């Protein structure tokens, strides 16, 4: 079982403290949900964990070993950024081939939207289908942890429903950290949820806590 | 031992694929400077080495700057292959330098053969 520990994360931008003394632990089997308002620092935190952003102070440990840029540790982590990462000239097949997943193509074909667009260039696809393909690629890549930044944005409810079993299936073999504004979906997928507000990370129990901390107006 | 060898193979595979895509993208921007380098070399011969050197440095910095600002989000693709921005540009620079050197030798041979 692999584990990832992040602590003492302090990040400030132009004098504003964005993240303050953050601690987070994730291990194989965990699906950790990060919630927070726009600008709360969710993306920054995920980038710090991944290693593409340096905080003023940070400690990221993979299986107990300190690492400065986690993405450089072989087999450790993959990251799905908010705005996508795949070049327009890639088809889904090219992408999974680059990530060494071509032997799983039959599994991916089970998703209708993928089967129909397997060899279409990303630049010719709708934003939702492109997003789905990127998520599936990152999710299935052979690494211990996956970070998904807003995986459900751009996806229709039907695609979100199709994606959730894949996230749960992959969580049997890896730890997943995801963030999204669709908090009900996040809460239905994850087994741990955290709310990032005023620079601090709080573990929350349920929707009531979200209302208590002002993330949602009231329970509906 | 076998596991370590497997890990090394995965590392090499990832590095080659990641660098391959980066260089393919980057070269498209950088080719024009290589073309001018060949032109200067054929005109001036070995006396033009210093011009070629500075032209390539200028070309590299220009294309690297354009690439960095225009295709910033795609760096995550390469990070997912374990490559940092610094590694990408340093490796691209070294590969480009070797290819330019080979291109100069080859174009000189072709030039001498034709004329």
Interface residues (C-beta under 8 A of the other chain):
Chain A: X50 X51 X52 X69 X71 X72 X73 X74 X75 X78 X79 X81 X83 X84 X85 X86 X87 X98 X99 X100 X138 X141
Chain B: X7 X10 X11 X13 X14 X17 X21 X25 X73 X74 X75 X76 X77 X79 X80 X82 X84
